[in-house]
Amino acid sequence: MKEEKRKKIRARVNRISGQVNGVAKMIEEDRYCLDILDQIAAVRSALDSLGVELLTSHLETCVMGHGCADEHEDAKPRSQEELLEEVRTVLQRFLK
């Protein structure tokens, strides 16, 4: 993953962490339940967006970039069928 993309992802993770801490603070402050649930929905949405970003990056670097200079250093040698199965498995986990 390119350094610029890594920085953007770290910034997103930090924002999500702040949102989660905000939920904890809202609970401590005994805030209105629907407000807390709204914040939880925002956290879930942010996590989903982060997941899509990471999945896209995986497809670019580890699947489409398989065997190329852009391939991730931890990517293992795999056939196209194995790569497709890996993507299928990741999607099944992500979409639960």
N, C-alpha and C positions, 0 to 999 in steps of 0.2 A: 504494500500500500504506500502510495506516495506520501511524503511528509505533510504536504498541504492538506490532503484529505484526512490524514491521521489527526492533525490539529483540529479540524472542523468536527470530527467525530468525538474527540476528547471534550471539546467545548459543549457538544450536545449532551454527552454523558454528565458533565458537570451541572448543566441546567436541569437535567432529569433528577440528579441527586438533590439539587436544591428544592425541586418540586416535592420529592419524597419527604425531605426534612420539613417542608411546609405542611404536609399532611400530618406529620407527627405533632408539629406545633399546634395545628388546628385542633387536634384531638386533646392535647394537653389544655388548651384554652376552652375546651368544651364548646366549640363552635357548632353551629347548626348542621345537622347531619347531611342535609342536601348540599350544603356548601362543600363539605368534605368529600362527598361523593362526586361532585363536579370536579374537584381537584384530582381525585383518583382517576376519573375518566380522562383528564388532561394528561396525567402521567402515562396511562395506558396508551394513549394516542402517540405520545412522544416516543415511547418504547417501540411501538409498531413502526413508526417512521425511521427510527434508528435501525431496527431490524431490516427494513427494506433497503436502507442505505448499505448496510453490511452485506446483505445478500447480493445486491447489485455488484458491489466490489468483489465479492467472491466469484461471481459469474465472470466478471471482466478479467480478473487476475489468475484464477485457479482453474476455470473451465475453458473460457475462450482463449485465455493466454497460456493454456497448458502447453508446455514444451517451448515457450517463447521467453524472451528476455523479461517480459512483464510478469511472468509466473511468480507466485509467492514462494519464498525459499523453503517453506515447510510443506509445500504441495508434493504429494507422493506420485510417482509414475503410475498412471492408470489408463485403462482403455476408455474409449468413448462410452461404452456401456456402463463401466464402473463410475465414470463421472456423472452420467445421467442418473444412476441409482443414488449417488451421493446427494445430488440436487433434490431428487424426489424425497429422500429421507429428511433432509434439512427443511424442505417445505412442509412436510407432514408435521414435524416438531413445531415449526414456527406458526403454523396456522391452527394449532390446538387452542 
